[in-house]
Amino acid sequence: MSNPYIELVKAHDALLQKHDAPLFTTLDGLAIATKQAQAAAPVAMVFAPHPDDECIIGALPLRLAREDGYRVINVAVTLGSNMPRQPERLAELDRACQVLGFELQETIPGGLMAVNPTTRNSDPAAWAEKVDVIAGLIEQYQPTICVVPNDNDGHAAHIGTHYLLLDALAKLGHACFVVQSEFWRAMATPNALIETNITDTADLIAALACHVGEVQRNPYHLRLTSWMADNVRRGAEVVGGAGVAAPTFSFGTIYRIDRFDGKALQDNGQKYILSAEQRIGSLFK
């Protein structure tokens, strides 16, 4: 008897080896988000350690924009450490943000450098300058929600960006929701699994395919659905509880949602598994 799963594996392999999948060096042929949030709309700020993170962790802010009219500001904390490629990465990021309907906000020309725990611990003057840049953007936009990597995300710039945001919020005493994301390392205590529907998931991949120089060396745009599917597997247990029935949706992203009270993160004791049929804005009341 042949293995009944061989065709499933072959089909999945064919998708992951789809070398003719388009990459986008221009916006020609791409659907561009045209709906603009009102100036008075609530603001969600995404603090992206690198160009492309706004796509990988963008499920929740994308839903906020599309379902609840949020104005999403993507803060390009860095433009990567390869200085000759920074202008190109900024152009790629601009295209990706246009696809998703996110506004693009630079920190300083060329992006911040050395955003990592070593700088925070060993060079307080340099770190304070970076905190001031982020604090200035928070003062400008007055976000209701900030999205940022968690404090153990397996990459120095991701961890540095986490502390950069929290230090800036504390400096200002700014109260808001803080949504922590994961990518390079799983969070120990996530509390939210957020579904994306087929359209939103495809748009995140198309935006990711605008980061041509990055996905040419590592085609993680083709693997985003695999990661999201595994998030549903893991999120069912770590968010929903061990042994509970898994949600039936295919694609999800794992987060941790807390309130920042102006001084520190506060655990509200809640857990959320949110399908595409449920309004995401209900989590931020």
Secondary structure, DSSP 8 states (H G I E B T S, - for coil): ---TTHHHHHHHHHHHT-TT----SS-TT---------TTS-EEEEEESSTTHHHHT-HHHHHHHHHH--EEEEEE-B--S-GGGHHHHHHHHHHHHHHHT-EEEESSTTB----SHHHHHH-HHHHHHHHHHHHHHHHHH--SEEEEE-TT-SSHHHHHHHHHHHHHHHHHT-EEEEEEE-SSS--SS--EEEE--HHHHHHHHHHHTT-HHHHHHS-TTTTHHHHHHHHHHHHHHHTT-TT----S-S-EEEEEEEEEESSSEE-----EEE-TTS-GGGG--
